[in-house]
Amino acid sequence: MYVCVYQGITDRHIEKAVSEGAKHLNDLRSSLQVGTVCGRCKHCAHKCLSESLQTKEANCSPVYAATA
């Protein structure tokens, strides 16, 4: 889904940025230029960022083996 029409940024771009270390909206602004034209995309970008961070955290959670 397109998040920022002006910059051509999609939710997949945001997911990739998160996988490369983005953690804040300012990180997306720096790397993807999200929110630098009209700012209408900030809310959606922040939502996509939060969802991507949650997914990343869930996938990176340590799995503890049961010891006997």
Predicted model as a PDB file, atoms N, CA, C, CB and O in Angstrom, pLDDT in the B-factor column:
MODEL        1                                                                  
ATOM      1  N   MET A   1       0.848  -1.167   0.000  1.00 94.00           N  
ATOM      2  CA  MET A   1       0.000   0.000   0.000  1.00 94.00           C  
ATOM      3  C   MET A   1       0.897   1.234   0.000  1.00 94.00           C  
ATOM      4  CB  MET A   1      -0.967  -0.004   1.220  1.00 94.00           C  
ATOM      5  O   MET A   1       1.941   1.261   0.652  1.00 94.00           O  
ATOM      6  N   TYR A   2       0.476   2.244  -0.735  1.00 96.00           N  
ATOM      7  CA  TYR A   2       1.234   3.485  -0.739  1.00 96.00           C  
ATOM      8  C   TYR A   2       0.995   4.253   0.547  1.00 96.00           C  
ATOM      9  CB  TYR A   2       0.863   4.343  -1.950  1.00 96.00           C  
ATOM     10  O   TYR A   2      -0.144   4.417   0.983  1.00 96.00           O  
ATOM     11  N   VAL A   3       2.063   4.714   1.141  1.00 96.00           N  
ATOM     12  CA  VAL A   3       2.006   5.515   2.359  1.00 96.00           C  
ATOM     13  C   VAL A   3       2.208   6.976   1.999  1.00 96.00           C  
ATOM     14  CB  VAL A   3       3.070   5.049   3.388  1.00 96.00           C  
ATOM     15  O   VAL A   3       1.488   7.843   2.495  1.00 96.00           O  
ATOM     16  N   CYS A   4       3.176   7.255   1.146  1.00 95.00           N  
ATOM     17  CA  CYS A   4       3.483   8.624   0.711  1.00 95.00           C  
ATOM     18  C   CYS A   4       3.488   8.655  -0.822  1.00 95.00           C  
ATOM     19  CB  CYS A   4       4.871   9.112   1.290  1.00 95.00           C  
ATOM     20  O   CYS A   4       4.401   8.140  -1.467  1.00 95.00           O  
ATOM     21  N   VAL A   5       2.467   9.257  -1.372  1.00 95.00           N  
ATOM     22  CA  VAL A   5       2.338   9.317  -2.828  1.00 95.00           C  
ATOM     23  C   VAL A   5       3.414  10.222  -3.424  1.00 95.00           C  
ATOM     24  CB  VAL A   5       0.936   9.820  -3.227  1.00 95.00           C  
ATOM     25  O   VAL A   5       3.955   9.918  -4.487  1.00 95.00           O  
ATOM     26  N   TYR A   6       3.725  11.312  -2.762  1.00 94.00           N  
ATOM     27  CA  TYR A   6       4.718  12.254  -3.286  1.00 94.00           C  
ATOM     28  C   TYR A   6       6.094  11.615  -3.454  1.00 94.00           C  
ATOM     29  CB  TYR A   6       4.826  13.457  -2.368  1.00 94.00           C  
ATOM     30  O   TYR A   6       6.781  11.856  -4.446  1.00 94.00           O  
ATOM     31  N   GLN A   7       6.490  10.798  -2.475  1.00 95.00           N  
ATOM     32  CA  GLN A   7       7.806  10.174  -2.520  1.00 95.00           C  
ATOM     33  C   GLN A   7       7.752   8.744  -3.069  1.00 95.00           C  
ATOM     34  CB  GLN A   7       8.422  10.170  -1.131  1.00 95.00           C  
ATOM     35  O   GLN A   7       8.793   8.118  -3.263  1.00 95.00           O  
ATOM     36  N   GLY A   8       6.547   8.226  -3.319  1.00 96.00           N  
ATOM     37  CA  GLY A   8       6.402   6.871  -3.838  1.00 96.00           C  
ATOM     38  C   GLY A   8       6.779   5.801  -2.828  1.00 96.00           C  
ATOM     39  O   GLY A   8       7.303   4.749  -3.195  1.00 96.00           O  
ATOM     40  N   ILE A   9       6.511   6.070  -1.548  1.00 97.00           N  
ATOM     41  CA  ILE A   9       6.891   5.154  -0.468  1.00 97.00           C  
ATOM     42  C   ILE A   9       5.722   4.238  -0.126  1.00 97.00           C  
ATOM     43  CB  ILE A   9       7.345   5.941   0.788  1.00 97.00           C  
ATOM     44  O   ILE A   9       4.589   4.685   0.054  1.00 97.00           O  
ATOM     45  N   THR A  10       6.026   2.945  -0.044  1.00 97.00           N  
ATOM     46  CA  THR A  10       5.012   1.960   0.326  1.00 97.00           C  
ATOM     47  C   THR A  10       5.313   1.381   1.703  1.00 97.00           C  
ATOM     48  CB  THR A  10       4.940   0.834  -0.723  1.00 97.00           C  
ATOM     49  O   THR A  10       6.363   1.641   2.290  1.00 97.00           O  
ATOM     50  N   ASP A  11       4.375   0.600   2.198  1.00 97.00           N  
ATOM     51  CA  ASP A  11       4.582  -0.060   3.485  1.00 97.00           C  
ATOM     52  C   ASP A  11       5.772  -1.021   3.416  1.00 97.00           C  
ATOM     53  CB  ASP A  11       3.309  -0.817   3.911  1.00 97.00           C  
ATOM     54  O   ASP A  11       6.439  -1.252   4.424  1.00 97.00           O  
ATOM     55  N   ARG A  12       6.034  -1.569   2.254  1.00 97.00           N  
ATOM     56  CA  ARG A  12       7.189  -2.470   2.110  1.00 97.00           C  
ATOM     57  C   ARG A  12       8.510  -1.722   2.221  1.00 97.00           C  
ATOM     58  CB  ARG A  12       7.127  -3.200   0.770  1.00 97.00           C  
ATOM     59  O   ARG A  12       9.491  -2.263   2.731  1.00 97.00           O  
ATOM     60  N   HIS A  13       8.540  -0.490   1.751  1.00 97.00           N  
ATOM     61  CA  HIS A  13       9.744   0.331   1.936  1.00 97.00           C  
ATOM     62  C   HIS A  13      10.001   0.556   3.429  1.00 97.00           C  
ATOM     63  CB  HIS A  13       9.600   1.696   1.198  1.00 97.00           C  
ATOM     64  O   HIS A  13      11.140   0.509   3.892  1.00 97.00           O  
ATOM     65  N   ILE A  14       8.922   0.798   4.165  1.00 97.00           N  
ATOM     66  CA  ILE A  14       9.052   1.024   5.609  1.00 97.00           C  
ATOM     67  C   ILE A  14       9.494  -0.256   6.303  1.00 97.00           C  
ATOM     68  CB  ILE A  14       7.718   1.523   6.209  1.00 97.00           C  
ATOM     69  O   ILE A  14      10.344  -0.212   7.193  1.00 97.00           O  
ATOM     70  N   GLU A  15       8.931  -1.396   5.910  1.00 96.00           N  
ATOM     71  CA  GLU A  15       9.353  -2.677   6.486  1.00 96.00           C  
ATOM     72  C   GLU A  15      10.846  -2.910   6.249  1.00 96.00           C  
ATOM     73  CB  GLU A  15       8.531  -3.838   5.885  1.00 96.00           C  
ATOM     74  O   GLU A  15      11.562  -3.359   7.144  1.00 96.00           O  
ATOM     75  N   LYS A  16      11.301  -2.604   5.047  1.00 96.00           N  
ATOM     76  CA  LYS A  16      12.722  -2.778   4.728  1.00 96.00           C  
ATOM     77  C   LYS A  16      13.579  -1.837   5.575  1.00 96.00           C  
ATOM     78  CB  LYS A  16      12.978  -2.525   3.222  1.00 96.00           C  
ATOM     79  O   LYS A  16      14.629  -2.234   6.082  1.00 96.00           O  
ATOM     80  N   ALA A  17      13.130  -0.589   5.727  1.00 97.00           N  
ATOM     81  CA  ALA A  17      13.877   0.379   6.542  1.00 97.00           C  
ATOM     82  C   ALA A  17      13.981  -0.108   7.985  1.00 97.00           C  
ATOM     83  CB  ALA A  17      13.199   1.770   6.495  1.00 97.00           C  
ATOM     84  O   ALA A  17      15.023   0.050   8.621  1.00 97.00           O  
ATOM     85  N   VAL A  18      12.907  -0.698   8.500  1.00 96.00           N  
ATOM     86  CA  VAL A  18      12.924  -1.238   9.864  1.00 96.00           C  
ATOM     87  C   VAL A  18      13.914  -2.400   9.946  1.00 96.00           C  
ATOM     88  CB  VAL A  18      11.500  -1.702  10.294  1.00 96.00           C  
ATOM     89  O   VAL A  18      14.659  -2.518  10.919  1.00 96.00           O  
ATOM     90  N   SER A  19      13.919  -3.240   8.940  1.00 95.00           N  
ATOM     91  CA  SER A  19      14.861  -4.364   8.957  1.00 95.00           C  
ATOM     92  C   SER A  19      16.307  -3.886   8.884  1.00 95.00           C  
ATOM     93  CB  SER A  19      14.571  -5.315   7.796  1.00 95.00           C  
ATOM     94  O   SER A  19      17.227  -4.600   9.284  1.00 95.00           O  
ATOM     95  N   GLU A  20      16.499  -2.676   8.373  1.00 95.00           N  
ATOM     96  CA  GLU A  20      17.838  -2.089   8.289  1.00 95.00           C  
ATOM     97  C   GLU A  20      18.158  -1.191   9.482  1.00 95.00           C  
ATOM     98  CB  GLU A  20      17.974  -1.294   7.004  1.00 95.00           C  
ATOM     99  O   GLU A  20      19.217  -0.564   9.520  1.00 95.00           O  
ATOM    100  N   GLY A  21      17.238  -1.127  10.466  1.00 95.00           N  
ATOM    101  CA  GLY A  21      17.543  -0.418  11.696  1.00 95.00           C  
ATOM    102  C   GLY A  21      16.696   0.787  12.039  1.00 95.00           C  
ATOM    103  O   GLY A  21      16.897   1.379  13.099  1.00 95.00           O  
ATOM    104  N   ALA A  22      15.752   1.182  11.188  1.00 97.00           N  
ATOM    105  CA  ALA A  22      14.898   2.338  11.506  1.00 97.00           C  
ATOM    106  C   ALA A  22      14.030   2.019  12.716  1.00 97.00           C  
ATOM    107  CB  ALA A  22      14.008   2.727  10.288  1.00 97.00           C  
ATOM    108  O   ALA A  22      13.445   0.939  12.803  1.00 97.00           O  
ATOM    109  N   LYS A  23      13.949   2.966  13.651  1.00 97.00           N  
ATOM    110  CA  LYS A  23      13.155   2.763  14.862  1.00 97.00           C  
ATOM    111  C   LYS A  23      12.200   3.914  15.140  1.00 97.00           C  
ATOM    112  CB  LYS A  23      14.066   2.571  16.045  1.00 97.00           C  
ATOM    113  O   LYS A  23      11.276   3.776  15.942  1.00 97.00           O  
ATOM    114  N   HIS A  24      12.416   5.049  14.482  1.00 97.00           N  
ATOM    115  CA  HIS A  24      11.624   6.246  14.735  1.00 97.00           C  
ATOM    116  C   HIS A  24      11.193   6.880  13.422  1.00 97.00           C  
ATOM    117  CB  HIS A  24      12.417   7.253  15.581  1.00 97.00           C  
ATOM    118  O   HIS A  24      11.784   6.624  12.372  1.00 97.00           O  
ATOM    119  N   LEU A  25      10.162   7.705  13.491  1.00 96.00           N  
ATOM    120  CA  LEU A  25       9.691   8.402  12.303  1.00 96.00           C  
ATOM    121  C   LEU A  25      10.791   9.270  11.703  1.00 96.00           C  
ATOM    122  CB  LEU A  25       8.472   9.254  12.636  1.00 96.00           C  
ATOM    123  O   LEU A  25      10.871   9.418  10.484  1.00 96.00           O  
ATOM    124  N   ASN A  26      11.630   9.840  12.548  1.00 97.00           N  
ATOM    125  CA  ASN A  26      12.759  10.636  12.041  1.00 97.00           C  
ATOM    126  C   ASN A  26      13.721   9.791  11.213  1.00 97.00           C  
ATOM    127  CB  ASN A  26      13.513  11.284  13.202  1.00 97.00           C  
ATOM    128  O   ASN A  26      14.326  10.293  10.266  1.00 97.00           O  
ATOM    129  N   ASP A  27      13.867   8.515  11.561  1.00 97.00           N  
ATOM    130  CA  ASP A  27      14.705   7.613  10.771  1.00 97.00           C  
ATOM    131  C   ASP A  27      14.121   7.444   9.372  1.00 97.00           C  
ATOM    132  CB  ASP A  27      14.838   6.240  11.469  1.00 97.00           C  
ATOM    133  O   ASP A  27      14.851   7.432   8.381  1.00 97.00           O  
ATOM    134  N   LEU A  28      12.788   7.312   9.303  1.00 97.00           N  
ATOM    135  CA  LEU A  28      12.134   7.178   8.006  1.00 97.00           C  
ATOM    136  C   LEU A  28      12.231   8.473   7.209  1.00 97.00           C  
ATOM    137  CB  LEU A  28      10.669   6.779   8.186  1.00 97.00           C  
ATOM    138  O   LEU A  28      12.386   8.453   5.988  1.00 97.00           O  
ATOM    139  N   ARG A  29      12.139   9.576   7.900  1.00 96.00           N  
ATOM    140  CA  ARG A  29      12.261  10.877   7.231  1.00 96.00           C  
ATOM    141  C   ARG A  29      13.650  11.019   6.627  1.00 96.00           C  
ATOM    142  CB  ARG A  29      11.983  12.037   8.222  1.00 96.00           C  
ATOM    143  O   ARG A  29      13.792  11.500   5.502  1.00 96.00           O  
ATOM    144  N   SER A  30      14.655  10.611   7.353  1.00 96.00           N  
ATOM    145  CA  SER A  30      16.032  10.720   6.863  1.00 96.00           C  
ATOM    146  C   SER A  30      16.313   9.765   5.707  1.00 96.00           C  
ATOM    147  CB  SER A  30      17.008  10.452   7.994  1.00 96.00           C  
ATOM    148  O   SER A  30      16.922  10.149   4.709  1.00 96.00           O  
ATOM    149  N   SER A  31      15.867   8.527   5.849  1.00 96.00           N  
ATOM    150  CA  SER A  31      16.217   7.525   4.842  1.00 96.00           C  
ATOM    151  C   SER A  31      15.276   7.487   3.651  1.00 96.00           C  
ATOM    152  CB  SER A  31      16.250   6.180   5.472  1.00 96.00           C  
ATOM    153  O   SER A  31      15.709   7.230   2.527  1.00 96.00           O  
ATOM    154  N   LEU A  32      13.983   7.742   3.883  1.00 97.00           N  
ATOM    155  CA  LEU A  32      12.993   7.609   2.815  1.00 97.00           C  
ATOM    156  C   LEU A  32      12.345   8.926   2.403  1.00 97.00           C  
ATOM    157  CB  LEU A  32      11.928   6.655   3.242  1.00 97.00           C  
ATOM    158  O   LEU A  32      11.612   8.976   1.415  1.00 97.00           O  
ATOM    159  N   GLN A  33      12.608   9.980   3.147  1.00 96.00           N  
ATOM    160  CA  GLN A  33      12.001  11.294   2.896  1.00 96.00           C  
ATOM    161  C   GLN A  33      10.492  11.302   3.170  1.00 96.00           C  
ATOM    162  CB  GLN A  33      12.261  11.719   1.454  1.00 96.00           C  
ATOM    163  O   GLN A  33       9.764  12.116   2.601  1.00 96.00           O  
ATOM    164  N   VAL A  34      10.024  10.405   4.034  1.00 95.00           N  
ATOM    165  CA  VAL A  34       8.608  10.346   4.395  1.00 95.00           C  
ATOM    166  C   VAL A  34       8.244  11.600   5.184  1.00 95.00           C  
ATOM    167  CB  VAL A  34       8.292   9.060   5.222  1.00 95.00           C  
ATOM    168  O   VAL A  34       8.950  11.984   6.116  1.00 95.00           O  
ATOM    169  N   GLY A  35       7.147  12.229   4.807  1.00 93.00           N  
ATOM    170  CA  GLY A  35       6.645  13.393   5.533  1.00 93.00           C  
ATOM    171  C   GLY A  35       7.356  14.682   5.235  1.00 93.00           C  
ATOM    172  O   GLY A  35       7.197  15.651   5.977  1.00 93.00           O  
ATOM    173  N   THR A  36       8.132  14.733   4.181  1.00 94.00           N  
ATOM    174  CA  THR A  36       8.897  15.955   3.892  1.00 94.00           C  
ATOM    175  C   THR A  36       8.213  16.892   2.906  1.00 94.00           C  
ATOM    176  CB  THR A  36      10.246  15.587   3.355  1.00 94.00           C  
ATOM    177  O   THR A  36       8.681  18.012   2.699  1.00 94.00           O  
ATOM    178  N   VAL A  37       7.109  16.455   2.289  1.00 94.00           N  
ATOM    179  CA  VAL A  37       6.444  17.327   1.322  1.00 94.00           C  
ATOM    180  C   VAL A  37       5.227  17.988   1.965  1.00 94.00           C  
ATOM    181  CB  VAL A  37       6.025  16.531   0.063  1.00 94.00           C  
ATOM    182  O   VAL A  37       5.257  19.184   2.254  1.00 94.00           O  
ATOM    183  N   CYS A  38       4.162  17.226   2.190  1.00 93.00           N  
ATOM    184  CA  CYS A  38       2.954  17.832   2.766  1.00 93.00           C  
ATOM    185  C   CYS A  38       2.695  17.368   4.196  1.00 93.00           C  
ATOM    186  CB  CYS A  38       1.748  17.507   1.902  1.00 93.00           C  
ATOM    187  O   CYS A  38       1.985  18.040   4.944  1.00 93.00           O  
ATOM    188  N   GLY A  39       3.263  16.227   4.583  1.00 93.00           N  
ATOM    189  CA  GLY A  39       3.115  15.723   5.945  1.00 93.00           C  
ATOM    190  C   GLY A  39       1.884  14.884   6.195  1.00 93.00           C  
ATOM    191  O   GLY A  39       1.711  14.369   7.299  1.00 93.00           O  
ATOM    192  N   ARG A  40       1.020  14.730   5.204  1.00 95.00           N  
ATOM    193  CA  ARG A  40      -0.200  13.956   5.410  1.00 95.00           C  
ATOM    194  C   ARG A  40       0.066  12.478   5.656  1.00 95.00           C  
ATOM    195  CB  ARG A  40      -1.104  14.109   4.222  1.00 95.00           C  
ATOM    196  O   ARG A  40      -0.787  11.784   6.211  1.00 95.00           O  
ATOM    197  N   CYS A  41       1.209  11.995   5.262  1.00 96.00           N  
ATOM    198  CA  CYS A  41       1.520  10.572   5.381  1.00 96.00           C  
ATOM    199  C   CYS A  41       2.084  10.196   6.750  1.00 96.00           C  
ATOM    200  CB  CYS A  41       2.502  10.177   4.310  1.00 96.00           C  
ATOM    201  O   CYS A  41       2.244   9.011   7.044  1.00 96.00           O  
ATOM    202  N   LYS A  42       2.383  11.175   7.581  1.00 96.00           N  
ATOM    203  CA  LYS A  42       3.054  10.888   8.853  1.00 96.00           C  
ATOM    204  C   LYS A  42       2.296   9.893   9.715  1.00 96.00           C  
ATOM    205  CB  LYS A  42       3.251  12.163   9.626  1.00 96.00           C  
ATOM    206  O   LYS A  42       2.900   8.981  10.280  1.00 96.00           O  
ATOM    207  N   HIS A  43       0.996  10.049   9.823  1.00 96.00           N  
ATOM    208  CA  HIS A  43       0.210   9.158  10.674  1.00 96.00           C  
ATOM    209  C   HIS A  43       0.280   7.722  10.159  1.00 96.00           C  
ATOM    210  CB  HIS A  43      -1.254   9.630  10.740  1.00 96.00           C  
ATOM    211  O   HIS A  43       0.527   6.790  10.926  1.00 96.00           O  
ATOM    212  N   CYS A  44       0.063   7.554   8.871  1.00 97.00           N  
ATOM    213  CA  CYS A  44       0.103   6.216   8.274  1.00 97.00           C  
ATOM    214  C   CYS A  44       1.522   5.638   8.360  1.00 97.00           C  
ATOM    215  CB  CYS A  44      -0.373   6.265   6.797  1.00 97.00           C  
ATOM    216  O   CYS A  44       1.694   4.453   8.647  1.00 97.00           O  
ATOM    217  N   ALA A  45       2.521   6.463   8.115  1.00 97.00           N  
ATOM    218  CA  ALA A  45       3.912   6.006   8.192  1.00 97.00           C  
ATOM    219  C   ALA A  45       4.234   5.543   9.613  1.00 97.00           C  
ATOM    220  CB  ALA A  45       4.884   7.134   7.758  1.00 97.00           C  
ATOM    221  O   ALA A  45       4.895   4.522   9.800  1.00 97.00           O  
ATOM    222  N   HIS A  46       3.774   6.283  10.594  1.00 96.00           N  
ATOM    223  CA  HIS A  46       4.019   5.917  11.990  1.00 96.00           C  
ATOM    224  C   HIS A  46       3.330   4.602  12.322  1.00 96.00           C  
ATOM    225  CB  HIS A  46       3.533   7.028  12.937  1.00 96.00           C  
ATOM    226  O   HIS A  46       3.892   3.769  13.033  1.00 96.00           O  
ATOM    227  N   LYS A  47       2.118   4.410  11.815  1.00 97.00           N  
ATOM    228  CA  LYS A  47       1.389   3.161  12.052  1.00 97.00           C  
ATOM    229  C   LYS A  47       2.137   1.988  11.413  1.00 97.00           C  
ATOM    230  CB  LYS A  47      -0.055   3.255  11.490  1.00 97.00           C  
ATOM    231  O   LYS A  47       2.300   0.944  12.043  1.00 97.00           O  
ATOM    232  N   CYS A  48       2.585   2.151  10.183  1.00 97.00           N  
ATOM    233  CA  CYS A  48       3.346   1.092   9.501  1.00 97.00           C  
ATOM    234  C   CYS A  48       4.655   0.813  10.232  1.00 97.00           C  
ATOM    235  CB  CYS A  48       3.633   1.485   8.036  1.00 97.00           C  
ATOM    236  O   CYS A  48       5.063  -0.342  10.360  1.00 97.00           O  
ATOM    237  N   LEU A  49       5.308   1.861  10.708  1.00 97.00           N  
ATOM    238  CA  LEU A  49       6.544   1.720  11.463  1.00 97.00           C  
ATOM    239  C   LEU A  49       6.298   0.902  12.729  1.00 97.00           C  
ATOM    240  CB  LEU A  49       7.124   3.102  11.817  1.00 97.00           C  
ATOM    241  O   LEU A  49       7.047  -0.031  13.021  1.00 97.00           O  
ATOM    242  N   SER A  50       5.266   1.242  13.470  1.00 96.00           N  
ATOM    243  CA  SER A  50       4.949   0.523  14.710  1.00 96.00           C  
ATOM    244  C   SER A  50       4.653  -0.944  14.443  1.00 96.00           C  
ATOM    245  CB  SER A  50       3.756   1.170  15.412  1.00 96.00           C  
ATOM    246  O   SER A  50       5.131  -1.822  15.162  1.00 96.00           O  
ATOM    247  N   GLU A  51       3.860  -1.208  13.403  1.00 96.00           N  
ATOM    248  CA  GLU A  51       3.525  -2.590  13.069  1.00 96.00           C  
ATOM    249  C   GLU A  51       4.767  -3.369  12.646  1.00 96.00           C  
ATOM    250  CB  GLU A  51       2.475  -2.630  11.955  1.00 96.00           C  
ATOM    251  O   GLU A  51       4.930  -4.531  13.019  1.00 96.00           O  
ATOM    252  N   SER A  52       5.630  -2.740  11.880  1.00 96.00           N  
ATOM    253  CA  SER A  52       6.856  -3.410  11.435  1.00 96.00           C  
ATOM    254  C   SER A  52       7.787  -3.684  12.601  1.00 96.00           C  
ATOM    255  CB  SER A  52       7.575  -2.568  10.385  1.00 96.00           C  
ATOM    256  O   SER A  52       8.422  -4.737  12.658  1.00 96.00           O  
ATOM    257  N   LEU A  53       7.870  -2.740  13.531  1.00 95.00           N  
ATOM    258  CA  LEU A  53       8.713  -2.944  14.711  1.00 95.00           C  
ATOM    259  C   LEU A  53       8.181  -4.083  15.569  1.00 95.00           C  
ATOM    260  CB  LEU A  53       8.798  -1.657  15.539  1.00 95.00           C  
ATOM    261  O   LEU A  53       8.960  -4.875  16.098  1.00 95.00           O  
ATOM    262  N   GLN A  54       6.850  -4.173  15.713  1.00 94.00           N  
ATOM    263  CA  GLN A  54       6.258  -5.268  16.489  1.00 94.00           C  
ATOM    264  C   GLN A  54       6.529  -6.612  15.825  1.00 94.00           C  
ATOM    265  CB  GLN A  54       4.745  -5.057  16.652  1.00 94.00           C  
ATOM    266  O   GLN A  54       6.850  -7.592  16.498  1.00 94.00           O  
ATOM    267  N   THR A  55       6.400  -6.651  14.511  1.00 91.00           N  
ATOM    268  CA  THR A  55       6.660  -7.885  13.779  1.00 91.00           C  
ATOM    269  C   THR A  55       8.120  -8.290  13.914  1.00 91.00           C  
ATOM    270  CB  THR A  55       6.287  -7.725  12.300  1.00 91.00           C  
ATOM    271  O   THR A  55       8.432  -9.461  14.127  1.00 91.00           O  
ATOM    272  N   LYS A  56       9.011  -7.313  13.789  1.00 87.00           N  
ATOM    273  CA  LYS A  56      10.442  -7.588  13.911  1.00 87.00           C  
ATOM    274  C   LYS A  56      10.755  -8.111  15.307  1.00 87.00           C  
ATOM    275  CB  LYS A  56      11.272  -6.321  13.611  1.00 87.00           C  
ATOM    276  O   LYS A  56      11.510  -9.071  15.459  1.00 87.00           O  
ATOM    277  N   GLU A  57      10.179  -7.482  16.322  1.00 84.00           N  
ATOM    278  CA  GLU A  57      10.421  -7.902  17.700  1.00 84.00           C  
ATOM    279  C   GLU A  57       9.889  -9.319  17.935  1.00 84.00           C  
ATOM    280  CB  GLU A  57       9.766  -6.914  18.687  1.00 84.00           C  
ATOM    281  O   GLU A  57      10.538 -10.123  18.605  1.00 84.00           O  
ATOM    282  N   ALA A  58       8.720  -9.622  17.390  1.00 84.00           N  
ATOM    283  CA  ALA A  58       8.137 -10.957  17.567  1.00 84.00           C  
ATOM    284  C   ALA A  58       8.993 -12.015  16.877  1.00 84.00           C  
ATOM    285  CB  ALA A  58       6.698 -10.997  17.015  1.00 84.00           C  
ATOM    286  O   ALA A  58       9.135 -13.127  17.385  1.00 84.00           O  
ATOM    287  N   ASN A  59       9.560 -11.675  15.727  1.00 81.00           N  
ATOM    288  CA  ASN A  59      10.382 -12.630  14.988  1.00 81.00           C  
ATOM    289  C   ASN A  59      11.774 -12.789  15.585  1.00 81.00           C  
ATOM    290  CB  ASN A  59      10.497 -12.202  13.547  1.00 81.00           C  
ATOM    291  O   ASN A  59      12.443 -13.791  15.332  1.00 81.00           O  
ATOM    292  N   CYS A  60      12.214 -11.824  16.366  1.00 75.00           N  
ATOM    293  CA  CYS A  60      13.569 -11.863  16.926  1.00 75.00           C  
ATOM    294  C   CYS A  60      13.579 -12.263  18.398  1.00 75.00           C  
ATOM    295  CB  CYS A  60      14.236 -10.510  16.764  1.00 75.00           C  
ATOM    296  O   CYS A  60      14.634 -12.260  19.033  1.00 75.00           O  
ATOM    297  N   SER A  61      12.422 -12.605  18.941  1.00 64.00           N  
ATOM    298  CA  SER A  61      12.377 -12.984  20.344  1.00 64.00           C  
ATOM    299  C   SER A  61      13.199 -14.235  20.569  1.00 64.00           C  
ATOM    300  CB  SER A  61      10.934 -13.200  20.805  1.00 64.00           C  
ATOM    301  O   SER A  61      13.114 -15.186  19.792  1.00 64.00           O  
ATOM    302  N   PRO A  62      13.988 -14.243  21.618  1.00 64.00           N  
ATOM    303  CA  PRO A  62      14.796 -15.433  21.882  1.00 64.00           C  
ATOM    304  C   PRO A  62      13.911 -16.618  22.258  1.00 64.00           C  
ATOM    305  CB  PRO A  62      15.813 -15.154  23.001  1.00 64.00           C  
ATOM    306  O   PRO A  62      12.908 -16.467  22.956  1.00 64.00           O  
ATOM    307  N   VAL A  63      14.288 -17.760  21.798  1.00 60.00           N  
ATOM    308  CA  VAL A  63      13.571 -18.980  22.123  1.00 60.00           C  
ATOM    309  C   VAL A  63      14.445 -19.747  23.103  1.00 60.00           C  
ATOM    310  CB  VAL A  63      13.244 -19.834  20.835  1.00 60.00           C  
ATOM    311  O   VAL A  63      15.597 -20.076  22.820  1.00 60.00           O  
ATOM    312  N   TYR A  64      13.870 -20.015  24.247  1.00 62.00           N  
ATOM    313  CA  TYR A  64      14.624 -20.702  25.283  1.00 62.00           C  
ATOM    314  C   TYR A  64      14.297 -22.187  25.251  1.00 62.00           C  
ATOM    315  CB  TYR A  64      14.320 -20.105  26.673  1.00 62.00           C  
ATOM    316  O   TYR A  64      13.132 -22.584  25.253  1.00 62.00           O  
ATOM    317  N   ALA A  65      15.321 -22.977  25.221  1.00 58.00           N  
ATOM    318  CA  ALA A  65      15.132 -24.426  25.239  1.00 58.00           C  
ATOM    319  C   ALA A  65      14.930 -24.873  26.674  1.00 58.00           C  
ATOM    320  CB  ALA A  65      16.341 -25.163  24.594  1.00 58.00           C  
ATOM    321  O   ALA A  65      15.586 -24.389  27.596  1.00 58.00           O  
ATOM    322  N   ALA A  66      14.034 -25.778  26.834  1.00 59.00           N  
ATOM    323  CA  ALA A  66      13.792 -26.341  28.169  1.00 59.00           C  
ATOM    324  C   ALA A  66      14.975 -27.215  28.553  1.00 59.00           C  
ATOM    325  CB  ALA A  66      12.460 -27.163  28.207  1.00 59.00           C  
ATOM    326  O   ALA A  66      15.447 -28.039  27.770  1.00 59.00           O  
ATOM    327  N   THR A  67      15.432 -27.018  29.755  1.00 59.00           N  
ATOM    328  CA  THR A  67      16.538 -27.835  30.242  1.00 59.00           C  
ATOM    329  C   THR A  67      16.022 -28.759  31.335  1.00 59.00           C  
ATOM    330  CB  THR A  67      17.704 -26.950  30.768  1.00 59.00           C  
ATOM    331  O   THR A  67      15.152 -28.385  32.121  1.00 59.00           O  
ATOM    332  N   ALA A  68      16.554 -29.934  31.373  1.00 55.00           N  
ATOM    333  CA  ALA A  68      16.088 -30.903  32.372  1.00 55.00           C  
ATOM    334  C   ALA A  68      17.073 -31.045  33.488  1.00 55.00           C  
ATOM    335  CB  ALA A  68      15.837 -32.254  31.741  1.00 55.00           C  
ATOM    336  O   ALA A  68      16.846 -31.819  34.418  1.00 55.00           O  
TER     337      ALA A  68                                                      
ENDMDL                                                                          
END                                                                             
